[in-house]
């Protein structure tokens, strides 16, 4: 055993040169980020275009929730009916407005994955491998998913999600590219990943 390397309680203790190397990288990273912030002031970037959509609640199918969905995600999916959303409020229904993650909404999240991963070195000396690529103006998308048939449950949404993004015959599989990934999410919890 190398006398310079110590072991305390079964854990290897880093040498001073290892700690110094980690500190040097952190210092370089902070210097780069600070200089980059000074050289490239952030212009105002308006929020992406969103529009109101109506979503049938998974718990109480008679409850209609008013949400915002991005135009880019709607355009990629093609039609709101594909993911069980409504353009207009059904007659005799009163919508409930929801903001944030306090109310669990079922949604689809996906990203376009490039066939060849890109490995790049950061200015501070670390290596990053990126599998996602931009398909159009952005790479990651999300949209709520519901069902137009009533009653429905989580099993119905899982089968609809699989029919969209199934690797063998999914109707929207092309949105993922070669290495993309799609997730079915309830609130903050992932239900299924394809």
Buried (B, 14 or more C-beta within 10 A) or exposed (E): EEEEEEEEEEEEEEEEEEEEEEEEBEEBBEEBEEEEEEEEEEEEEEEEEBEEBBBBBBEEBEBBBBBBBBEBBBEBBEEBEBBBBBEEEEEEEEBEEBEEEEEBBBBBBBBBBBEEEEEEEEEBEEEEEEBBBEBEEBBBBBBBBBBBEEEBEBEBBBEBBBEBBBEEEBEBBEBBBEBBBBBBBBEEEEBBEB
